[in-house]
Amino acid sequence: MPELTGKQRRHLRALGHHLSAVVQVGHEGLSEALVQQARAQLDAHELIKVRVGESSPLSRHDAAEQLASATNSSLAQVLGRTFLLYKQRDQDPEIVLPD
């Protein structure tokens, strides 16, 4: 996934502000099931918010980077115990990023 520009990150942060977390990283860390769930949510929504639970063995930054890599998505933001992932759909993308 190409690196996001600052302008694109701001745009995604604004869109993601009102989202609820749809994936939660718990005490098992990044399991295959969690990666599959994140991929499915990215296919459905393009932009998802992920919450890192207190019991997670990974730090929030490690979890964000590893899940972004595993799902081939871009990390738009890490804020508190949540982070935003973005992956443009191949067909009928909903989110249009600024240049």
N, C-alpha and C positions, 0 to 999 in steps of 0.2 A: 504494500500500500504506500503511495507517495506521501511524503511528509506534508503535513498541513501548514499553511501560512498562518501568521498571526491573525489576519483578517478572517480567515476561515474558522480558526479556533473560536474567535469571539462570536461569530455567527452561530456555531454549534452550541456554545455555552448558553447563548440567549435562548435557543430552541430547547435545550435540555434542562433549563432552570426549573420548569414546572413538572418535569417527568418524575414518576415514582420509580424506585429501583425494581427492576424485573428479574434480576439475577442476584443471588446472595452467595458470597464466598464464606463458607463456614469452617468448622474445625477440620474438615478433610482437605482443605486447600483447593487446588485446581484439579478436580477429578475429571475423568473423561465425560461423565454425565453432565457436569457443569459446563464444560466446553461445548458439548452438543447443544445444551439449552441456550447458551449465549449465541451460538451460530444461528439457531432457529429464530431467536428474538431479533437478531441483526437482519436476517432475511425478511422478517415481517415488518420491522420498524425503521431500519437503517441507523437510528441513533438510540442507544440504550444507556440506562444508568445502572451501575452495578454497585452493590454495597458490600464492604468488607466487614464481616462480623468480628466482634471482640475475640472470639475463639480461633480465628484464622491463624495458621502457622506462618503465613506470609505477611510482610508489611504491605501497606496499601499501595505503595509504589511498585513493589515487586509483583504483586498480584495484578496490577493494572498492566504492566509491561508484558508479563507472561501471557495474560489472557488476550491482549491485543495481538501478540505474536501468534498464539494458537488459533485465533479466529481470523487472522489475516486482516485485521481492522486497524484503524488509526485511533490513538489515544488523544482525545480532545481536551480532557481536563481531569485533574485529581484534586478533589476538594473535600477536606475532612476525611470521613471513612467511605466516601463514594467517588466513583469516577465515571466518565462518559466515554463510550466507544462508538465510533462511526464507521460504517462500511456501506458504500454506495451499492445499491441494487444493480444488477446487470440489466434487468428489464424494468421499465417504468419507474425510474428513480423519483422519489417524492421530494427529497431535499436537494436544492440547487445551491451549490457553494459559490460564493463570490470569487472572482478571479484574483 
